[in-house]
Amino acid sequence: MEPAPQPSPATATPPTIGVDVRPRAQQRWDDDGPRSRRGAETRARLVEAAKAVFEEKGFHEARISDVAERAGLTHSAFYHYFDSKEDILLEVAAVLDHTLNAGVDIILDPSSTATPRERIAAAMRIRLEAHRKEARIMNVIEQVSRHNEQVRALWTQFYKQHVKEMANSIEQLQRRGLADPALDPVMTTDALAVMTIRFAEQSLLQDDAGYDFDAAVEQITRIYINALQLRDPRKPRRRRDDTG
């Protein structure tokens, strides 16, 4: 399986969906040429600061001066990297997407010796741990996406990109005879992804859910495996040595 490219947390660049959804300041930053290490570190500090401020105050109550102060920068320094709160929120969303989907690299790693079952189990733990850790900023982004077309477009693009990646992975398993050939890969991936997201939001992350986290990871992993009717590849037989 070919691994899917992932943006690095500090410099994640959102993909486009017909129009360039990168913040205007980031477009200038990208188009100016290679980034200096210091500039990249400063930009990452701003993104991390924005995430913290949005989590504490919410998007609408947060001010650019709050973000700059949290990052240890001046108000004017913010505008060297971003044009607005909306601009920096897009990059916060890109970093969050990378965190939530870090397990995809495990599933798609062509050099891995782990079985498909083992890869899914490892990826599911990463996904649900990320949901638990990043629930507050996820809620902020979801709220903003309801009325901000650019944020909604970016969030949707990320989702569709990962559905496509995982659907391709299922197709490969089907060709190898390791998954149910009657399944539609895209529809199956979409359904399982929605199940996982909603379970994390409505059941696993609620204070009164009462679910043990490890048990939840095991059960969701089992549901995935059962849904795909996933089988482990057969190990090649060792050839008998008849010479002695």
C-alpha positions as CSV (number, residue, x, y, z in Angstrom):
1,M,0.0,0.0,0.0
2,E,1.3,3.4,-0.9
3,P,1.5,5.9,2.1
4,A,-0.5,9.1,1.8
5,P,1.4,12.3,2.2
6,Q,0.6,14.1,5.5
7,P,1.3,17.7,6.3
8,S,3.7,18.4,9.1
9,P,2.0,19.8,12.3
10,A,3.9,23.1,12.2
11,T,3.6,23.8,8.5
12,A,0.5,22.0,7.3
13,T,-0.8,23.4,4.1
14,P,-4.5,22.8,3.4
15,P,-5.4,21.3,0.0
16,T,-7.6,23.2,-2.4
17,I,-11.0,22.4,-3.7
18,G,-11.3,24.3,-6.9
19,V,-10.2,27.5,-5.3
20,D,-7.2,28.2,-3.1
21,V,-8.5,27.9,0.5
22,R,-5.1,28.8,2.1
23,P,-5.1,32.0,4.1
24,R,-4.0,34.9,2.0
25,A,-1.1,35.6,4.3
26,Q,-0.1,31.9,4.0
27,Q,-0.3,32.1,0.2
28,R,2.2,35.0,0.3
29,W,4.3,33.2,2.8
30,D,4.4,30.0,0.6
31,D,5.0,31.9,-2.6
32,D,7.9,33.9,-1.3
33,G,10.1,30.8,-1.4
34,P,11.7,28.6,1.2
35,R,10.8,29.5,4.8
36,S,13.4,30.4,7.3
37,R,13.6,28.1,10.3
38,R,13.0,31.0,12.6
39,G,10.0,32.1,10.6
40,A,8.5,28.6,10.6
41,E,9.0,28.3,14.4
42,T,7.3,31.7,14.9
43,R,4.4,30.7,12.7
44,A,4.0,27.4,14.6
45,R,4.0,29.4,17.9
46,L,1.2,31.6,16.7
47,V,-0.8,28.5,15.6
48,E,-0.4,26.8,18.9
49,A,-1.3,30.0,20.7
50,A,-4.4,30.5,18.6
51,K,-5.5,26.9,19.4
52,A,-5.2,27.6,23.1
53,V,-7.0,30.9,23.0
54,F,-9.8,29.5,20.8
55,E,-10.2,26.6,23.3
56,E,-10.4,29.0,26.3
57,K,-12.5,31.8,24.9
58,G,-14.2,30.4,21.8
59,F,-13.6,31.8,18.3
60,H,-15.8,34.8,18.4
61,E,-14.6,36.1,21.8
62,A,-10.9,35.6,21.0
63,R,-8.9,38.6,19.8
64,I,-5.9,38.7,17.7
65,S,-4.1,40.6,20.5
66,D,-4.8,37.6,22.7
67,V,-3.2,35.2,20.3
68,A,-0.1,37.5,19.8
69,E,0.3,37.9,23.6
70,R,0.0,34.1,24.2
71,A,2.7,33.6,21.5
72,G,5.0,36.3,23.1
73,L,4.7,38.5,20.0
74,T,3.4,42.0,19.2
75,H,0.0,42.6,17.7
76,S,1.5,43.8,14.4
77,A,3.8,40.7,14.2
78,F,0.7,38.5,13.8
79,Y,-0.1,40.2,10.5
80,H,3.3,39.2,9.0
81,Y,2.0,35.6,9.0
82,F,-1.8,35.8,9.0
83,D,-4.5,38.3,7.9
84,S,-7.2,37.5,10.4
85,K,-8.6,35.1,13.0
86,E,-10.2,33.2,10.2
87,D,-6.9,32.8,8.4
88,I,-5.1,31.3,11.5
89,L,-8.1,29.1,12.3
90,L,-7.6,27.4,8.9
91,E,-4.1,26.5,9.8
92,V,-5.2,25.3,13.3
93,A,-7.7,23.1,11.5
94,A,-4.9,21.7,9.2
95,V,-2.8,20.8,12.2
96,L,-5.8,19.2,14.0
97,D,-6.6,17.1,10.9
98,H,-3.0,15.8,10.9
99,T,-3.3,14.9,14.6
100,L,-6.6,13.1,14.1
101,N,-5.5,11.2,11.1
102,A,-1.9,10.3,12.2
103,G,-3.0,6.7,12.4
104,V,-3.6,6.6,8.6
105,D,0.1,6.4,8.1
106,I,0.2,3.2,10.0
107,I,-2.5,1.6,7.9
108,L,-1.0,2.7,4.6
109,D,2.7,2.1,5.5
110,P,4.0,-0.3,2.7
111,S,7.0,-1.3,4.8
112,S,5.0,-2.4,7.9
113,T,5.1,-6.1,8.8
114,A,2.0,-5.8,10.9
115,T,-1.2,-7.5,9.8
116,P,-4.2,-5.4,8.6
117,R,-5.9,-6.1,11.9
118,E,-3.0,-4.9,13.9
119,R,-2.7,-1.7,11.8
120,I,-6.4,-0.9,12.2
121,A,-6.2,-1.5,16.0
122,A,-3.2,0.9,16.3
123,A,-4.7,3.5,14.1
124,M,-8.0,3.4,16.0
125,R,-6.3,4.0,19.3
126,I,-4.5,7.0,17.9
127,R,-7.8,8.4,16.4
128,L,-9.8,8.0,19.6
129,E,-7.0,9.3,21.8
130,A,-6.8,12.4,19.6
131,H,-10.6,12.8,19.8
132,R,-10.3,12.8,23.6
133,K,-7.4,15.2,23.7
134,E,-8.6,17.6,21.0
135,A,-12.3,17.7,21.7
136,R,-12.4,21.4,22.6
137,I,-10.8,22.7,19.5
138,M,-12.8,20.3,17.4
139,N,-16.0,21.8,18.8
140,V,-14.8,25.3,18.0
141,I,-14.0,24.4,14.4
142,E,-17.3,22.6,14.0
143,Q,-19.2,25.6,15.2
144,V,-17.3,28.1,13.0
145,S,-17.7,25.8,9.9
146,R,-21.5,26.1,10.2
147,H,-21.4,29.8,9.1
148,N,-17.9,30.2,7.5
149,E,-17.8,28.8,4.0
150,Q,-14.0,28.7,3.8
151,V,-13.6,26.7,7.1
152,R,-16.4,24.4,6.0
153,A,-14.8,23.8,2.6
154,L,-11.5,23.0,4.1
155,W,-12.9,20.6,6.8
156,T,-14.9,18.9,4.1
157,Q,-11.9,18.6,1.8
158,F,-9.9,16.9,4.5
159,Y,-12.6,14.5,5.2
160,K,-13.1,13.5,1.6
161,Q,-9.3,13.2,1.2
162,H,-9.1,10.6,4.0
163,V,-12.2,8.7,2.8
164,K,-10.5,8.4,-0.6
165,E,-7.2,7.1,1.0
166,M,-9.0,4.6,3.2
167,A,-11.2,3.4,0.3
168,N,-8.1,2.8,-1.8
169,S,-6.7,0.7,1.1
170,I,-9.9,-1.4,1.3
171,E,-9.8,-1.9,-2.5
172,Q,-6.3,-3.3,-2.1
173,L,-7.4,-5.7,0.6
174,Q,-10.3,-6.8,-1.6
175,R,-7.9,-7.5,-4.5
176,R,-5.8,-9.6,-2.1
177,G,-8.9,-11.6,-1.0
178,L,-8.6,-10.2,2.6
179,A,-11.8,-8.1,2.7
180,D,-15.5,-8.6,1.6
181,P,-15.5,-8.1,-2.1
182,A,-19.2,-7.1,-2.1
183,L,-18.5,-3.9,-0.1
184,D,-18.4,-0.5,-1.8
185,P,-15.1,0.9,-0.5
186,V,-16.1,4.5,-0.5
187,M,-19.5,4.0,1.1
188,T,-18.1,1.6,3.6
189,T,-15.3,4.0,4.6
190,D,-17.8,6.9,4.9
191,A,-20.1,4.9,7.1
192,L,-17.4,3.6,9.4
193,A,-15.8,7.1,9.7
194,V,-19.1,8.7,10.7
195,M,-19.8,5.9,13.2
196,T,-16.4,6.5,14.8
197,I,-16.7,10.3,14.9
198,R,-20.2,10.2,16.4
199,F,-19.4,7.5,18.9
200,A,-16.4,9.6,20.1
201,E,-18.5,12.7,20.3
202,Q,-21.7,11.4,21.8
203,S,-20.6,8.4,23.9
204,L,-16.9,8.2,24.6
205,L,-16.3,11.9,25.4
206,Q,-19.4,12.6,27.5
207,D,-18.8,12.7,31.3
208,D,-21.6,10.3,32.0
209,A,-20.7,7.8,29.2
210,G,-19.3,5.3,31.6
211,Y,-17.3,3.5,28.9
212,D,-13.8,2.3,29.6
213,F,-11.5,3.8,27.0
214,D,-9.5,0.7,26.3
215,A,-12.7,-1.3,26.0
216,A,-14.1,1.3,23.6
217,V,-11.0,1.1,21.3
218,E,-11.2,-2.7,21.3
219,Q,-14.9,-2.7,20.4
220,I,-14.7,-0.1,17.6
221,T,-11.7,-2.0,16.2
222,R,-13.7,-5.2,16.2
223,I,-16.6,-3.5,14.5
224,Y,-14.3,-2.3,11.7
225,I,-12.8,-5.8,11.3
226,N,-16.2,-7.5,11.3
227,A,-17.6,-4.9,8.8
228,L,-14.8,-5.6,6.4
229,Q,-14.9,-9.4,7.1
230,L,-11.1,-8.8,7.4
231,R,-8.8,-11.8,7.1
232,D,-5.1,-11.9,7.9
233,P,-2.9,-12.8,5.0
234,R,-1.6,-16.4,5.0
235,K,2.0,-16.8,5.9
236,P,4.0,-18.5,3.1
237,R,4.8,-22.1,3.8
238,R,8.4,-23.0,4.4
239,R,9.8,-25.2,1.7
240,R,10.9,-28.6,3.0
241,D,14.6,-29.3,2.7
242,D,14.9,-32.8,1.3
243,T,18.7,-32.8,1.3
244,G,19.0,-33.7,4.9
